[in-house]
């Protein structure tokens, strides 16, 4: 569909700024409109100078958005900034990548009229990225588990972390900041879990200084419960085993000599512990005492355990212990909950 046709279908979006400004002119002859236009123009000039002084309007990672901003001036630049903010700069970048995937015939649904929102675009792009990724060589990674549905891998170079973490907001996949990747690799096990059918990705990390603790993040770097990965129990057990630092060692032990050199050059001296990332920690443990709970993996923070017990009672109350027994179990947990509240 051409631009002219779109304008004809959407006349309210075909704007003339001077005409729009004139609608605010209280005079009958629009005699005050030139003054209002001059005020706006002066503000546009200041806006241009501010951008020239401060550099890009958006973060340097939004390369395409900033290139488009450089193509316009004055009022158009201000209006384009407003339009970008309505979409979100990140969504515009996603749209650029989606178009590239379309050109490479990696997108199953190429009828654009079928898409309703950016979530639809992002989902299809994730699947397309995964297809393209799995077609390429698997250098500088260690595939620790794979079947028809999922792949679990250890990125063993910063470049592979960028490649296999593409489309996420993980700090270990930030293009201009390799330090987090190297530090996470030095301090523990880092595994990327990729669903080959849906394109979804999850980052998993465990630290040598915190045995038994596993951190799991979704694509937007939110800390999540292991249930949200959607793995069946037996595969979740495999993942938890692979996160054992004492058993498998830290990722940097597997680095090539070249990557070890990069690691020494790029890793800025810091404290041994990772910087706080405001992530919620989760300890994974199989509760052997509750066979009727199907050996569900239970997070140890007390509040989460209580919520899980309540959820289980609601799901299938008749097959589980009596309410008194449940309440007794909750009583055992409460001291930990009180300690959490005091720390919180």
N, C-alpha and C positions, 0 to 999 in steps of 0.2 A: 504494500500500500504506500503510495507516494505521499510526500509532505503536503502537497497542494490538496490532495484528497482528504488528508487528516484535518487540515485547516477548515475545509468546507464542512466536514462533519462536526468540528468542534470550534465554531466561530467565537465562543466566549474565551478561548485561549489565544486567539489572534489579537495581541494587545498592541496599542500605540501608547507609549508612556506619556507623551505630552497631552494626548486626549484624556488619558486617565487622570493626570494631574489637574487638568482643567475642570474636572467634575467637582473638585474641592474649592474652586474659585467662587467666592460669595457674590462677586459682581455680575451684572447681567450681560456685560459685554466682554467678559474674560480679560479685563484689563490688568488683573493681578496675576494672571497665569505666567507672563514672562518673568516676574519676580520669583515665583515659586519654582519655575524651571531653573533659574539661576542658582537658587539655594541648593536644589538637588544636584546640579552640576558641580558646584563647589564641594559638596560632600563626596561626590564621586571622585573628584581630583584628590581629596584627602585620602580616600580609600585606596586609590592607586598608589599614592606615595607610601602609605603604611605597608602595603604588600611589597613594594620595591625595597623598603627598609628591612622588613621582617622575613622576607623570603616567601616560601610556599604558604598558601592559605591552609592546606591540609598536610598531614603527616607525610614524610618523604616516602612512606611505603605505598601511598596512593599515587603511583606514577601516572597512570592514565588520567585520573581526575585532575591532577595538577597540569598535565599537558593540555587538557581542554580549557582550563582556566587561563592558560597563557595565550590561547587563541582569540580571546575576547578582551574588550576594554570598557572602561566607563560603566554605564548603567547595565550593560549586558553582563559584565563581570559580577556585579552585585546581585542581579537577578539570577544568574547561573549559580551563585553561591547559595541562594535561597532554595533553588530547585534541587541542588545536590543534597542539601540538608533534609529536604523532604524525603528523598530516596534513601539517604545514608551513603556516604562516600564508599563504604565497604561494599554495599550492594552494587554500586556502579562498577567497581572493580570486578565483582563477581560476574556481572553482565558481560564485561569484556572477555573474561575467561570462558564464559558460556558460549559466546559467539565463536571463539577460537575452536572450542570443542565441536560446535556445529559444522564449522568448515572442514574439520577432520573426520566428519561422519561418526563421531563417538557418542552422539546423543540419540537414544532410541526414539524419543518423542520430538520430532523436528517440526511439528505443527505448532507454531507460536501461539495461535489462538486458543490452544488447550491450556495454556498456563494462566493461572489466576493471580499469583503473588510471587514474591521473591523466594519464599520457602520452596515452592515448586521448582523454581530455577536452580536453587542451591542443591536440592535433592538430586536432580538429574545431573548436575555438574559433578557431584560427589561420585556418582556411579561412573560417569565418563572418565574422571580422573583415575579412578581405580582401574578401569579397563586399560587405560593408556599405561599406567604404572606397571601393571602386571605383564604387559607385553615387552617391557624393556628388560635389560639385563639386571640381575640382582647382585651387583657388585657392592662391596662395602656394607653388607648387612649379613646378619646371621638369622636364618629362618629357623626358629626353635619349635614351631608347630604349624602345620598346614593341612587343611582338608578342602573339600569342595566349597565350603561356605566361608571359612575364616582363615586368616594367616596371622601368626604372631611372630614378630621379628625384633631383633636388636639392631638399631642403627649403629654402625661402627665407624662412621665418619660424619663430620658436620654436614657435608654435601648430601649424604644419604638421609640425614635427619630432615633437611630442608625438603628433599624430594618426597619422602614417605610421610612427612608431616604437613605437606602442602594442603592449604584449605583450612587449617586449624589456627587457633590462637595460642598454641603452646609456646612457652618461653624457650623451649629447646629447639623450636623451629623458626626462630626470629632471624631473618636474613642478615641483619646487620649486627647481631649480638651473639656470637658463638659461645660466649662464656658459660651460659646456662647449660648448654648441651654438654660441654666438657666437664663441668662440675657435677652434673647429675650422673654422667658416665663414670666419673672417678669415685663418687660416693656410694654407688649402688647399682642395682639392675634397672635398666630402662627398656621397656618393651612397648612397641606400637602394635595394637590389635586392629586389624583391618577386616571389615566384613566385605567380602568380594562380591556379594550379591546386592547389597544396599549402598555400598560406598561409605558407610559410617566408620569412624575411626575413634579409638580410645587410647589414651596415653596412660601407661602404668609404671609406677616407680616405687622402689623400696630402697631404704638406706641401710648401709652396714652398721650404722650407729643405733638403729631402731629395729632390731630383729622382730619379724612378725608383722610389721606395719606395712600396708600397701596403700598407696595413693592412686586413685583412678580419676581421670579427667575426660570429659567429653570434648567435642571439637571446639567449643568456645571457652575451654579451660576452666569449666566449672567442676568442682569436686563432686563426685557422684558415688552412690552406693553401688556395690558390685552387681546387684540385681538388675540395674538399669542397663547393663551391657546386653542383657538378653541371652546369655549363654546357658545351655543346659548344665546341670550340676556337674557332670563328669568333666566337661571342658573347663568349667570354672576351677575345678580342683587342679587340673593340669596347669592352668595359668598361675594359680597361687603357688604351686610347686616351683614353677619356673622363676618366680619372683624371689626365691630363697637365696639371699646373698651368700650365706655361709656355705651353701651347697654348690653354687655356680660361680661365685666370685663376682667382681664388679665388671661393668661393660668395658672399661678402659683396658682391662687385662687382655682383651681380644683385639685391640687396635693394631693396625699395621704400623711398621716403623715410621712410615711417612706421617700417619695420623698422630702418632705419639709425638713427633716433632712439632706438628701443628698445635697439638695440645699444650706442649711446654711453652710455645711462643705466645699463644693467645689467651692462656688462662692467667688472669690477673691475680696476684697473691691476695687471698682473702682468708677469713676464718674458715676452719675446716667444715663447719656446719653450713648448710644451705641457707641463703637469705630467706626470711619468712615471706611466704607468698599468699598469706591469708587463705590457705587451703585447709579444708577440714580433714583431719587425719582419720584413717579408718583401719582398725585391726581386724584381720580376717581370721576366724577360728572355727573349726568344725566342732559343734557341740555333741559329744559322744553320749551324753546322758539323756537325750531326748529323741529316741528312735522314731516316735510317732510324728516328729516334726520333719521327717524325711531328711534328717541330717542337714537342715538348712544352714547356710553359712551366716553367722550372726555377728554383726558389728558389735564391738565391745562397749562403746559409749553407752552409758546406762539409759539415757532417754530413748535412744534408738532401739534398744532391746525391749523396753517396755512397749513402745509403739508396735514393734513386731509381734509381741505376744498378744496384744489386743487385736491386731489384724488377723492373726491365726485363729483366735477364738471366733471372730466374726465369719471367717471363711467356712469353717467346718467344725462347729462347736462340739458336736456329739462325739467326734472321734478323738478329742484331746482331753487332757486331764481336767478334773473338776475345777470350778472357779476358785474353791478354797486353795487348791494346790497352786493354781496360777498366781493367786494373791500372795501365797507364801513365797513363790519365786520372785515376785516383784519386791517383796519386803527385803529379800536378800540383796536386791540391786539398789535399793533406795540410798544406802550410805554413799555409794559411788555417785549417785545422782546429786546428792546434797553437796558433795565435794566439787562436782562440776559446776554447780550453781555458785558456790563460794568463789571458785576461780573465775567464773564468767563475769 
